[in-house]
Amino acid sequence: MACDFCEIIADRAPARVAYQDDDVLVIYNRLRWVPLMLLVMPKRHMSQEEMWQDATITKIARVALQMGATHCPGGFRLLSNFGHDALQSQGHAHLHVLGGTYLGHYVVRAPPPG
Amino acid sequence: MACDFCEIIADRAPARVAYQDDDVLVIYNRLRWVPLMLLVMPKRHMSQEEMWQDATITKIARVALQMGATHCPGGFRLLSNFGHDALQSQGHAHLHVLGGTYLGHYVVRAPPPG
């Protein structure tokens, strides 16, 4: 199955772009749980684990910080989810930028779906 | 006012240490919202913003990933909070490692306290 994010990066699937350069793409999440939900990703396909143990994280982190500081003067959250317990839904590495309102706690215990 | 994390790093305040090397300290959070709550921090005092735009993030990210992968085979979440809207309570840079159970959504809208 094709990678959803690689399809967006290759311009074969639609997304609203917030920022891009040679290495990084930032898109608006289709989810609207809070006013600002951005996804910051390397254009090169890699796993979450690869990104977080590679120098790639330096550039991704810097762009994510700029996005949060620019769009969310009241504060923001940067995060990555790994695996089932954390609701990871895309294999392609990415950081979430979340903000635009009071975000509440950063983890909530809940029973798994299904 | 003294920095709480610098006090721990200087061994003037107690904490349960999960890992440390020359540059990084990992402690167990006193909060117990989920089974695993670790705080990964640079030993040198810096702000969240400094850590996220500096090469320091590379080492912090790698250690945080190792902690999550080791302690949470079912998945885990890595995050930093910035400012009021995200519940940041410590000025000293740190990453949260969260796991050990199904974590649910990574943001919940709620009214601010007080």
gemmi code that builds the backbone of each chain (N, CA, C; Angstrom):
import gemmi

chains = {
    "A": [
        ("MET", (0.849, -1.194, 0.000), (0.000, 0.000, 0.000), (0.887, 1.247, 0.000)),
        ("ALA", (0.476, 2.231, -0.785), (1.262, 3.467, -0.848), (1.216, 4.188, 0.495)),
        ("CYS", (2.278, 4.907, 0.780), (2.349, 5.717, 1.992), (1.538, 7.001, 1.774)),
        ("ASP", (0.572, 7.273, 2.651), (-0.279, 8.468, 2.502), (0.549, 9.748, 2.427)),
        ("PHE", (1.557, 9.850, 3.258), (2.345, 11.084, 3.288), (3.245, 11.203, 2.061)),
        ("CYS", (3.780, 10.090, 1.589), (4.575, 10.136, 0.357), (3.700, 10.560, -0.830)),
        ("GLU", (2.439, 10.139, -0.831), (1.523, 10.564, -1.899), (1.313, 12.078, -1.865)),
        ("ILE", (1.198, 12.633, -0.675), (1.044, 14.094, -0.537), (2.328, 14.802, -0.972)),
        ("ILE", (3.460, 14.288, -0.525), (4.751, 14.899, -0.860), (4.973, 14.887, -2.375)),
        ("ALA", (4.524, 13.806, -3.021), (4.674, 13.697, -4.479), (3.576, 14.431, -5.236)),
        ("ASP", (2.681, 15.076, -4.505), (1.588, 15.861, -5.107), (0.570, 14.975, -5.826)),
        ("ARG", (0.457, 13.754, -5.381), (-0.555, 12.853, -5.943), (-1.789, 12.760, -5.041)),
        ("ALA", (-1.723, 13.392, -3.874), (-2.876, 13.451, -2.965), (-2.924, 14.864, -2.396)),
        ("PRO", (-4.132, 15.380, -2.129), (-4.259, 16.778, -1.703), (-3.942, 16.979, -0.227)),
        ("ALA", (-3.453, 18.155, 0.075), (-3.247, 18.563, 1.465), (-3.042, 20.072, 1.464)),
        ("ARG", (-3.356, 20.696, 2.577), (-3.153, 22.136, 2.706), (-1.764, 22.343, 3.301)),
        ("VAL", (-0.899, 22.977, 2.541), (0.508, 23.120, 2.947), (0.694, 24.393, 3.774)),
        ("ALA", (1.345, 24.270, 4.920), (1.635, 25.422, 5.778), (3.059, 25.922, 5.567)),
        ("TYR", (3.962, 25.011, 5.164), (5.364, 25.384, 4.963), (6.048, 24.245, 4.219)),
        ("GLN", (7.032, 24.589, 3.396), (7.910, 23.538, 2.885), (9.241, 24.105, 2.452)),
        ("ASP", (10.257, 23.251, 2.491), (11.563, 23.562, 1.923), (12.080, 22.271, 1.283)),
        ("ASP", (13.350, 22.200, 0.978), (13.859, 21.029, 0.260), (13.668, 19.720, 1.031)),
        ("ASP", (13.700, 19.806, 2.350), (13.717, 18.590, 3.172), (12.453, 18.334, 3.971)),
        ("VAL", (11.683, 19.381, 4.217), (10.588, 19.307, 5.191), (9.279, 19.783, 4.565)),
        ("LEU", (8.186, 19.082, 4.892), (6.844, 19.531, 4.504), (5.997, 19.657, 5.768)),
        ("VAL", (5.238, 20.751, 5.859), (4.293, 20.937, 6.956), (2.899, 21.077, 6.354)),
        ("ILE", (1.982, 20.217, 6.798), (0.601, 20.293, 6.307), (-0.364, 20.435, 7.483)),
        ("TYR", (-1.551, 20.958, 7.181), (-2.618, 20.994, 8.172), (-3.230, 19.610, 8.279)),
        ("ASN", (-3.370, 19.132, 9.505), (-4.032, 17.859, 9.757), (-5.508, 17.976, 9.359)),
        ("ARG", (-6.071, 16.906, 8.824), (-7.500, 16.943, 8.511), (-8.348, 16.869, 9.781)),
        ("LEU", (-7.780, 16.333, 10.836), (-8.460, 16.349, 12.134), (-8.564, 17.783, 12.626)),
        ("ARG", (-9.641, 18.095, 13.344), (-9.826, 19.454, 13.849), (-10.122, 19.451, 15.347)),
        ("TRP", (-9.375, 18.653, 16.087), (-9.631, 18.544, 17.525), (-9.344, 19.854, 18.252)),
        ("VAL", (-8.334, 20.567, 17.810), (-7.994, 21.881, 18.380), (-7.740, 22.817, 17.205)),
        ("PRO", (-7.724, 24.141, 17.452), (-7.650, 25.079, 16.317), (-6.425, 24.897, 15.428)),
        ("LEU", (-5.270, 24.614, 16.016), (-4.095, 24.393, 15.171), (-3.594, 22.958, 15.305)),
        ("MET", (-3.609, 22.226, 14.209), (-3.075, 20.867, 14.172), (-2.242, 20.744, 12.895)),
        ("LEU", (-0.922, 20.805, 13.067), (-0.015, 20.676, 11.927), (0.758, 19.370, 12.016)),
        ("LEU", (1.183, 18.872, 10.864), (2.029, 17.686, 10.773), (3.327, 18.097, 10.085)),
        ("VAL", (4.441, 17.898, 10.768), (5.755, 18.258, 10.242), (6.487, 16.966, 9.889)),
        ("MET", (6.895, 16.834, 8.639), (7.472, 15.550, 8.199), (8.676, 15.744, 7.292)),
        ("PRO", (9.608, 14.796, 7.334), (10.689, 14.802, 6.350), (10.132, 14.386, 4.987)),
        ("LYS", (10.628, 15.003, 3.918), (10.147, 14.607, 2.587), (10.636, 13.208, 2.208)),
        ("ARG", (11.751, 12.828, 2.763), (12.261, 11.477, 2.511), (11.529, 10.503, 3.433)),
        ("HIS", (11.041, 9.399, 2.868), (10.314, 8.431, 3.693), (11.228, 7.786, 4.721)),
        ("MET", (10.808, 7.807, 5.953), (11.518, 7.089, 7.016), (10.515, 6.823, 8.135)),
        ("SER", (10.857, 5.923, 9.033), (9.977, 5.598, 10.157), (10.154, 6.622, 11.280)),
        ("GLN", (9.194, 6.628, 12.193), (9.352, 7.463, 13.399), (10.691, 7.172, 14.083)),
        ("GLU", (10.998, 5.881, 14.199), (12.222, 5.492, 14.920), (13.458, 6.022, 14.196)),
        ("GLU", (13.457, 5.949, 12.867), (14.612, 6.477, 12.127), (14.757, 7.972, 12.353)),
        ("MET", (13.657, 8.702, 12.262), (13.740, 10.156, 12.421), (14.241, 10.547, 13.801)),
        ("TRP", (13.755, 9.860, 14.824), (14.099, 10.259, 16.190), (15.510, 9.860, 16.601)),
        ("GLN", (16.165, 8.985, 15.816), (17.547, 8.658, 16.174), (18.541, 9.155, 15.131)),
        ("ASP", (18.075, 10.009, 14.245), (18.883, 10.501, 13.140), (19.038, 12.012, 13.293)),
        ("ALA", (20.012, 12.589, 12.608), (20.182, 14.046, 12.629), (18.987, 14.758, 12.001)),
        ("THR", (18.165, 14.013, 11.243), (16.948, 14.588, 10.668), (16.097, 15.282, 11.715)),
        ("ILE", (16.080, 14.753, 12.943), (15.225, 15.332, 13.985), (15.594, 16.793, 14.248)),
        ("THR", (16.847, 17.165, 14.044), (17.267, 18.542, 14.320), (16.498, 19.518, 13.441)),
        ("LYS", (16.404, 19.205, 12.168), (15.706, 20.125, 11.264), (14.193, 20.079, 11.487)),
        ("ILE", (13.656, 18.885, 11.659), (12.214, 18.727, 11.903), (11.822, 19.468, 13.188)),
        ("ALA", (12.643, 19.336, 14.203), (12.361, 19.982, 15.489), (12.374, 21.500, 15.347)),
        ("ARG", (13.321, 22.019, 14.617), (13.439, 23.472, 14.459), (12.223, 24.029, 13.712)),
        ("VAL", (11.819, 23.344, 12.650), (10.645, 23.804, 11.898), (9.385, 23.700, 12.766)),
        ("ALA", (9.239, 22.613, 13.504), (8.063, 22.441, 14.361), (7.996, 23.550, 15.408)),
        ("LEU", (9.143, 23.870, 15.986), (9.199, 24.955, 16.981), (8.778, 26.281, 16.354)),
        ("GLN", (9.271, 26.569, 15.172), (8.898, 27.816, 14.488), (7.409, 27.869, 14.208)),
        ("MET", (6.853, 26.747, 13.795), (5.415, 26.694, 13.513), (4.613, 26.983, 14.781)),
        ("GLY", (4.977, 26.322, 15.878), (4.266, 26.526, 17.135), (4.382, 27.965, 17.609)),
        ("ALA", (5.587, 28.516, 17.587), (5.808, 29.873, 18.084), (5.071, 30.899, 17.226)),
        ("THR", (4.999, 30.644, 15.934), (4.347, 31.578, 15.020), (2.825, 31.547, 15.158)),
        ("HIS", (2.280, 30.349, 15.214), (0.826, 30.211, 15.171), (0.165, 30.211, 16.549)),
        ("CYS", (0.933, 29.934, 17.591), (0.332, 29.698, 18.917), (1.047, 30.478, 20.003)),
        ("PRO", (0.836, 31.796, 20.093), (1.526, 32.591, 21.104), (1.178, 32.186, 22.537)),
        ("GLY", (0.043, 31.534, 22.760), (-0.346, 31.121, 24.111), (0.263, 29.810, 24.555)),
        ("GLY", (0.959, 29.140, 23.644), (1.562, 27.854, 23.992), (1.176, 26.787, 22.987)),
        ("PHE", (1.942, 25.714, 22.983), (1.702, 24.626, 22.024), (2.399, 23.370, 22.501)),
        ("ARG", (2.058, 22.274, 21.847), (2.595, 20.952, 22.198), (3.200, 20.331, 20.949)),
        ("LEU", (4.397, 19.753, 21.083), (5.047, 19.017, 19.994), (5.136, 17.559, 20.413)),
        ("LEU", (4.721, 16.641, 19.540), (4.758, 15.237, 19.942), (4.815, 14.287, 18.764)),
        ("SER", (5.315, 13.094, 19.050), (5.231, 11.969, 18.120), (4.644, 10.770, 18.846)),
        ("ASN", (3.829, 10.015, 18.145), (3.231, 8.798, 18.668), (3.910, 7.583, 18.043)),
        ("PHE", (4.168, 6.574, 18.866), (4.811, 5.344, 18.402), (3.921, 4.155, 18.747)),
        ("GLY", (3.422, 3.458, 17.733), (2.749, 2.184, 17.964), (1.301, 2.294, 18.419)),
        ("HIS", (0.717, 1.139, 18.650), (-0.710, 1.012, 18.969), (-1.110, 1.813, 20.201)),
        ("ASP", (-0.364, 1.674, 21.277), (-0.775, 2.310, 22.536), (-0.849, 3.827, 22.419)),
        ("ALA", (-0.141, 4.397, 21.447), (-0.087, 5.855, 21.307), (-0.885, 6.354, 20.104)),
        ("LEU", (-1.649, 5.470, 19.470), (-2.496, 5.863, 18.339), (-1.721, 6.268, 17.095)),
        ("GLN", (-0.529, 5.728, 16.888), (0.195, 6.040, 15.647), (-0.587, 5.494, 14.460)),
        ("SER", (-0.912, 6.340, 13.471), (-1.723, 5.889, 12.341), (-0.991, 5.982, 11.006)),
        ("GLN", (0.193, 6.596, 10.984), (0.970, 6.714, 9.751), (2.385, 6.209, 10.011)),
        ("GLY", (2.907, 5.402, 9.083), (4.267, 4.902, 9.247), (5.328, 5.952, 8.969)),
        ("HIS", (5.007, 6.899, 8.093), (5.947, 7.961, 7.706), (6.171, 8.892, 8.907)),
        ("ALA", (7.435, 9.129, 9.224), (7.786, 9.927, 10.407), (7.104, 11.292, 10.398)),
        ("HIS", (6.652, 11.744, 11.552), (6.060, 13.079, 11.647), (5.973, 13.543, 13.090)),
        ("LEU", (6.008, 14.855, 13.240), (5.753, 15.510, 14.522), (4.420, 16.239, 14.426)),
        ("HIS", (3.622, 16.155, 15.478), (2.412, 16.958, 15.588), (2.741, 18.299, 16.254)),
        ("VAL", (2.167, 19.375, 15.720), (2.174, 20.671, 16.386), (0.722, 20.973, 16.741)),
        ("LEU", (0.460, 21.169, 18.032), (-0.913, 21.320, 18.521), (-1.032, 22.586, 19.330)),
        ("GLY", (-2.075, 23.383, 19.074), (-2.245, 24.597, 19.868), (-3.441, 25.395, 19.421)),
        ("GLY", (-3.472, 26.648, 19.872), (-4.558, 27.546, 19.513), (-5.665, 27.590, 20.539)),
        ("THR", (-5.522, 26.824, 21.607), (-6.476, 26.815, 22.711), (-5.790, 26.156, 23.897)),
        ("TYR", (-6.437, 26.199, 25.046), (-5.918, 25.481, 26.209), (-6.023, 23.981, 25.927)),
        ("LEU", (-4.899, 23.274, 25.986), (-4.854, 21.905, 25.471), (-5.217, 20.835, 26.498)),
        ("GLY", (-5.178, 21.177, 27.755), (-5.465, 20.170, 28.771), (-4.333, 19.158, 28.887)),
        ("HIS", (-4.624, 18.064, 29.555), (-3.606, 17.057, 29.827), (-3.104, 16.405, 28.534)),
        ("TYR", (-1.874, 15.899, 28.598), (-1.237, 15.383, 27.396), (-1.362, 13.879, 27.270)),
        ("VAL", (-2.148, 13.285, 28.132), (-2.432, 11.862, 28.017), (-3.731, 11.608, 28.758)),
        ("VAL", (-4.567, 10.743, 28.215), (-5.827, 10.396, 28.858), (-5.985, 8.889, 28.744)),
        ("ARG", (-6.142, 8.249, 29.860), (-6.362, 6.800, 29.814), (-7.755, 6.519, 29.287)),
        ("ALA", (-7.819, 5.606, 28.358), (-9.110, 5.237, 27.779), (-8.991, 3.821, 27.264)),
        ("PRO", (-10.100, 3.075, 27.207), (-10.022, 1.710, 26.675), (-9.711, 1.740, 25.189)),
        ("PRO", (-8.993, 0.742, 24.683), (-8.690, 0.698, 23.250), (-9.963, 0.510, 22.434)),
        ("PRO", (-9.978, 1.017, 21.190), (-11.159, 0.864, 20.347), (-11.357, -0.576, 19.939)),
        ("GLY", (-12.566, -0.916, 19.563), (-12.881, -2.274, 19.110), (-12.964, -3.213, 20.257)),
    ],
    "B": [
        ("MET", (14.292, 32.136, 41.959), (13.922, 30.800, 42.441), (14.783, 29.760, 41.718)),
        ("ALA", (15.244, 28.790, 42.459), (16.087, 27.748, 41.860), (15.263, 26.907, 40.879)),
        ("CYS", (15.943, 26.404, 39.877), (15.304, 25.511, 38.898), (15.165, 24.115, 39.506)),
        ("ASP", (13.968, 23.593, 39.549), (13.727, 22.275, 40.155), (14.601, 21.193, 39.523)),
        ("PHE", (14.723, 21.215, 38.208), (15.483, 20.163, 37.533), (16.981, 20.340, 37.765)),
        ("CYS", (17.454, 21.579, 37.819), (18.869, 21.791, 38.132), (19.193, 21.303, 39.548)),
        ("GLU", (18.251, 21.455, 40.470), (18.450, 20.953, 41.828), (18.595, 19.426, 41.832)),
        ("ILE", (17.783, 18.770, 41.018), (17.881, 17.305, 40.901), (19.204, 16.912, 40.254)),
        ("ILE", (19.559, 17.606, 39.187), (20.803, 17.296, 38.476), (22.016, 17.486, 39.394)),
        ("ALA", (21.948, 18.486, 40.265), (23.053, 18.765, 41.202), (22.979, 17.889, 42.447)),
        ("ASP", (21.986, 16.996, 42.490), (21.816, 16.072, 43.611), (21.434, 16.783, 44.916)),
        ("ARG", (20.802, 17.919, 44.796), (20.309, 18.632, 45.980), (18.815, 18.400, 46.203)),
        ("ALA", (18.190, 17.704, 45.275), (16.777, 17.339, 45.429), (16.635, 15.899, 44.947)),
        ("PRO", (15.717, 15.133, 45.565), (15.618, 13.713, 45.236), (14.845, 13.451, 43.943)),
        ("ALA", (15.206, 12.376, 43.293), (14.457, 11.890, 42.136), (14.902, 10.464, 41.867)),
        ("ARG", (14.041, 9.696, 41.247), (14.377, 8.321, 40.885), (14.946, 8.354, 39.476)),
        ("VAL", (16.204, 7.976, 39.352), (16.906, 8.080, 38.071), (16.704, 6.802, 37.252)),
        ("ALA", (16.335, 6.971, 35.985), (16.166, 5.831, 35.075), (17.389, 5.641, 34.187)),
        ("TYR", (18.113, 6.737, 33.926), (19.291, 6.687, 33.046), (20.040, 7.998, 33.186)),
        ("GLN", (21.359, 7.930, 33.045), (22.101, 9.174, 32.878), (23.439, 8.929, 32.214)),
        ("ASP", (23.924, 9.969, 31.535), (25.285, 9.987, 31.001), (25.815, 11.393, 31.203)),
        ("ASP", (26.891, 11.754, 30.528), (27.503, 13.058, 30.786), (26.564, 14.227, 30.480)),
        ("ASP", (25.666, 14.039, 29.513), (24.866, 15.164, 29.020), (23.381, 15.084, 29.357)),
        ("VAL", (22.904, 13.889, 29.649), (21.456, 13.657, 29.736), (21.097, 12.975, 31.050)),
        ("LEU", (19.986, 13.419, 31.639), (19.425, 12.744, 32.814), (17.986, 12.339, 32.502)),
        ("VAL", (17.631, 11.111, 32.887), (16.252, 10.645, 32.756), (15.744, 10.272, 34.142)),
        ("ILE", (14.632, 10.891, 34.552), (14.041, 10.578, 35.855), (12.586, 10.145, 35.682)),
        ("TYR", (12.093, 9.427, 36.681), (10.677, 9.089, 36.728), (9.899, 10.307, 37.196)),
        ("ASN", (8.856, 10.647, 36.465), (7.960, 11.733, 36.855), (7.259, 11.343, 38.159)),
        ("ARG", (7.012, 12.333, 39.028), (6.260, 12.034, 40.244), (4.782, 11.828, 39.945)),
        ("LEU", (4.318, 12.359, 38.825), (2.943, 12.100, 38.386), (2.813, 10.635, 37.986)),
        ("ARG", (1.628, 10.078, 38.201), (1.422, 8.669, 37.864), (0.168, 8.482, 37.020)),
        ("TRP", (0.004, 9.345, 36.031), (-1.197, 9.269, 35.203), (-1.224, 7.997, 34.379)),
        ("VAL", (-0.075, 7.546, 33.910), (0.026, 6.285, 33.166), (1.208, 5.513, 33.749)),
        ("PRO", (1.311, 4.208, 33.446), (2.335, 3.398, 34.118), (3.763, 3.899, 33.915)),
        ("LEU", (4.094, 4.365, 32.718), (5.446, 4.892, 32.514), (5.403, 6.376, 32.188)),
        ("MET", (6.014, 7.179, 33.045), (6.131, 8.620, 32.804), (7.563, 9.016, 33.134)),
        ("LEU", (8.372, 9.205, 32.092), (9.769, 9.603, 32.270), (9.967, 11.031, 31.768)),
        ("LEU", (10.957, 11.700, 32.342), (11.362, 13.034, 31.906), (12.813, 12.956, 31.457)),
        ("VAL", (13.071, 13.302, 30.205), (14.409, 13.261, 29.615), (14.883, 14.699, 29.467)),
        ("MET", (16.017, 15.028, 30.067), (16.460, 16.433, 30.079), (17.964, 16.566, 29.866)),
        ("PRO", (18.380, 17.673, 29.270), (19.814, 17.972, 29.209), (20.298, 18.384, 30.597)),
        ("LYS", (21.514, 17.976, 30.955), (22.040, 18.376, 32.270), (22.348, 19.870, 32.319)),
        ("ARG", (22.652, 20.430, 31.171), (22.895, 21.870, 31.114), (21.564, 22.601, 31.058)),
        ("HIS", (21.407, 23.607, 31.881), (20.128, 24.336, 31.883), (19.912, 25.066, 30.572)),
        ("MET", (18.762, 24.858, 29.999), (18.353, 25.600, 28.799), (16.837, 25.564, 28.732)),
        ("SER", (16.270, 26.449, 27.923), (14.808, 26.489, 27.778), (14.347, 25.437, 26.774)),
        ("GLN", (13.046, 25.156, 26.783), (12.479, 24.270, 25.758), (12.859, 24.761, 24.360)),
        ("GLU", (12.705, 26.073, 24.165), (12.970, 26.634, 22.839), (14.425, 26.418, 22.436)),
        ("GLU", (15.344, 26.626, 23.384), (16.762, 26.402, 23.063), (17.005, 24.945, 22.680)),
        ("MET", (16.467, 24.018, 23.451), (16.704, 22.602, 23.165), (16.158, 22.210, 21.796)),
        ("TRP", (14.971, 22.686, 21.467), (14.326, 22.254, 20.223), (14.933, 22.887, 18.978)),
        ("GLN", (15.749, 23.946, 19.138), (16.377, 24.511, 17.946), (17.892, 24.315, 17.952)),
        ("ASP", (18.356, 23.464, 18.839), (19.786, 23.245, 19.010), (20.100, 21.787, 18.685)),
        ("ALA", (21.362, 21.490, 18.405), (21.762, 20.099, 18.153), (21.526, 19.223, 19.380)),
        ("THR", (21.333, 19.837, 20.557), (21.027, 19.082, 21.778), (19.848, 18.137, 21.571)),
        ("ILE", (18.882, 18.547, 20.757), (17.685, 17.725, 20.574), (18.044, 16.354, 20.010)),
        ("THR", (19.120, 16.266, 19.242), (19.494, 14.980, 18.637), (19.772, 13.935, 19.715)),
        ("LYS", (20.532, 14.334, 20.719), (20.871, 13.373, 21.772), (19.678, 13.089, 22.675)),
        ("ILE", (18.946, 14.144, 23.026), (17.760, 13.977, 23.877), (16.743, 13.069, 23.185)),
        ("ALA", (16.556, 13.273, 21.897), (15.591, 12.483, 21.132), (16.006, 11.016, 21.091)),
        ("ARG", (17.288, 10.772, 20.898), (17.769, 9.394, 20.807), (17.562, 8.662, 22.133)),
        ("VAL", (17.890, 9.339, 23.232), (17.709, 8.717, 24.555), (16.224, 8.487, 24.833)),
        ("ALA", (15.398, 9.459, 24.499), (13.954, 9.316, 24.733), (13.393, 8.135, 23.941)),
        ("LEU", (13.838, 8.003, 22.697), (13.401, 6.877, 21.870), (13.811, 5.546, 22.496)),
        ("GLN", (15.048, 5.476, 22.968), (15.524, 4.242, 23.605), (14.691, 3.903, 24.841)),
        ("MET", (14.381, 4.916, 25.622), (13.581, 4.698, 26.834), (12.201, 4.150, 26.475)),
        ("GLY", (11.555, 4.787, 25.488), (10.236, 4.335, 25.084), (10.263, 2.919, 24.545)),
        ("ALA", (11.227, 2.634, 23.675), (11.298, 1.310, 23.048), (11.599, 0.227, 24.079)),
        ("THR", (12.409, 0.564, 25.068), (12.792, -0.405, 26.097), (11.645, -0.691, 27.064)),
        ("HIS", (10.988, 0.360, 27.514), (9.994, 0.207, 28.581), (8.582, -0.040, 28.067)),
        ("CYS", (8.318, 0.293, 26.803), (6.929, 0.288, 26.305), (6.813, -0.423, 24.967)),
        ("PRO", (6.883, -1.755, 24.943), (6.808, -2.469, 23.668), (5.488, -2.262, 22.933)),
        ("GLY", (4.429, -1.877, 23.627), (3.133, -1.674, 22.982), (2.963, -0.305, 22.347)),
        ("GLY", (3.941, 0.561, 22.564), (3.858, 1.907, 22.002), (4.072, 2.957, 23.074)),
        ("PHE", (4.387, 4.162, 22.633), (4.682, 5.248, 23.576), (4.571, 6.580, 22.855)),
        ("ARG", (4.569, 7.646, 23.641), (4.418, 9.007, 23.125), (5.568, 9.848, 23.647)),
        ("LEU", (6.189, 10.623, 22.759), (7.242, 11.571, 23.138), (6.716, 12.968, 22.896)),
        ("LEU", (6.854, 13.861, 23.890), (6.317, 15.209, 23.696), (6.995, 16.246, 24.574)),
        ("SER", (6.897, 17.485, 24.127), (7.260, 18.649, 24.933), (6.102, 19.633, 24.925)),
        ("ASN", (5.890, 20.270, 26.070), (4.865, 21.299, 26.216), (5.515, 22.668, 26.290)),
        ("PHE", (4.919, 23.626, 25.604), (5.441, 24.999, 25.584), (4.347, 25.949, 26.061)),
        ("GLY", (4.567, 26.623, 27.189), (3.679, 27.702, 27.600), (2.403, 27.261, 28.281)),
        ("HIS", (1.603, 28.239, 28.627), (0.380, 28.048, 29.414), (-0.598, 27.086, 28.754)),
        ("ASP", (-0.866, 27.295, 27.479), (-1.895, 26.487, 26.817), (-1.564, 25.002, 26.812)),
        ("ALA", (-0.275, 24.672, 26.971), (0.150, 23.274, 26.902), (0.548, 22.715, 28.263)),
        ("LEU", (0.290, 23.477, 29.329), (0.577, 23.011, 30.693), (2.068, 22.880, 31.000)),
        ("GLN", (2.911, 23.675, 30.369), (4.339, 23.609, 30.720), (4.530, 24.095, 32.156)),
        ("SER", (5.166, 23.278, 32.993), (5.316, 23.660, 34.397), (6.768, 23.834, 34.822)),
        ("GLN", (7.712, 23.476, 33.959), (9.134, 23.620, 34.276), (9.827, 24.375, 33.150)),
        ("GLY", (10.667, 25.345, 33.494), (11.383, 26.094, 32.474), (12.524, 25.309, 31.853)),
        ("HIS", (13.109, 24.390, 32.617), (14.231, 23.570, 32.145), (13.728, 22.610, 31.058)),
        ("ALA", (14.421, 22.599, 29.927), (13.999, 21.789, 28.779), (13.810, 20.318, 29.149)),
        ("HIS", (12.790, 19.698, 28.607), (12.587, 18.266, 28.843), (11.608, 17.672, 27.838)),
        ("LEU", (11.792, 16.396, 27.604), (10.860, 15.592, 26.815), (10.151, 14.616, 27.752)),
        ("HIS", (8.845, 14.449, 27.577), (8.105, 13.413, 28.284), (8.142, 12.118, 27.478)),
        ("VAL", (8.336, 10.998, 28.167), (8.136, 9.675, 27.580), (6.951, 9.060, 28.314)),
        ("LEU", (5.912, 8.709, 27.567), (4.661, 8.245, 28.173), (4.269, 6.913, 27.574)),
        ("GLY", (3.883, 5.952, 28.412), (3.470, 4.662, 27.876), (3.102, 3.677, 28.958)),
        ("GLY", (3.042, 2.409, 28.551), (2.721, 1.346, 29.487), (1.250, 1.004, 29.534)),
        ("THR", (0.456, 1.687, 28.735), (-0.971, 1.409, 28.629), (-1.469, 2.074, 27.349)),
        ("TYR", (-2.715, 1.811, 26.988), (-3.309, 2.522, 25.856), (-3.476, 3.985, 26.260)),
        ("LEU", (-2.899, 4.898, 25.489), (-2.789, 6.290, 25.934), (-3.965, 7.165, 25.534)),
        ("GLY", (-4.741, 6.751, 24.578), (-5.847, 7.595, 24.142), (-5.364, 8.797, 23.361)),
        ("HIS", (-6.256, 9.736, 23.184), (-5.953, 10.914, 22.361), (-4.854, 11.757, 22.987)),
        ("TYR", (-4.148, 12.502, 22.127), (-2.976, 13.243, 22.585), (-3.289, 14.694, 22.875)),
        ("VAL", (-4.549, 15.030, 22.867), (-4.959, 16.371, 23.273), (-6.428, 16.294, 23.675)),
        ("VAL", (-6.781, 17.011, 24.709), (-8.169, 17.040, 25.156), (-8.518, 18.470, 25.490)),
        ("ARG", (-9.543, 18.974, 24.860), (-9.953, 20.339, 25.172), (-10.595, 20.376, 26.550)),
        ("ALA", (-10.178, 21.327, 27.335), (-10.719, 21.472, 28.687), (-10.555, 22.922, 29.098)),
        ("PRO", (-11.412, 23.430, 29.974), (-11.251, 24.818, 30.410), (-9.997, 24.968, 31.260)),
        ("PRO", (-9.349, 26.119, 31.196), (-8.147, 26.329, 32.021), (-8.494, 26.316, 33.496)),
        ("PRO", (-7.557, 25.902, 34.349), (-7.805, 25.855, 35.794), (-7.952, 27.266, 36.354)),
        ("GLY", (-8.615, 27.375, 37.486), (-8.792, 28.682, 38.147), (-9.830, 29.495, 37.455)),
    ],
}
model = gemmi.Model(1)
for chain_id, residues in chains.items():
    chain = gemmi.Chain(chain_id)
    for i, (resn, *xyz) in enumerate(residues, 1):
        res = gemmi.Residue()
        res.name, res.seqid = resn, gemmi.SeqId(i, " ")
        for name, pos in zip(("N", "CA", "C"), xyz):
            atom = gemmi.Atom()
            atom.name, atom.element = name, gemmi.Element(name[0])
            atom.pos, atom.b_iso = gemmi.Position(*pos), 0.0
            res.add_atom(atom)
        chain.add_residue(res)
    model.add_chain(chain)
structure = gemmi.Structure()
structure.add_model(model)
structure.setup_entities()
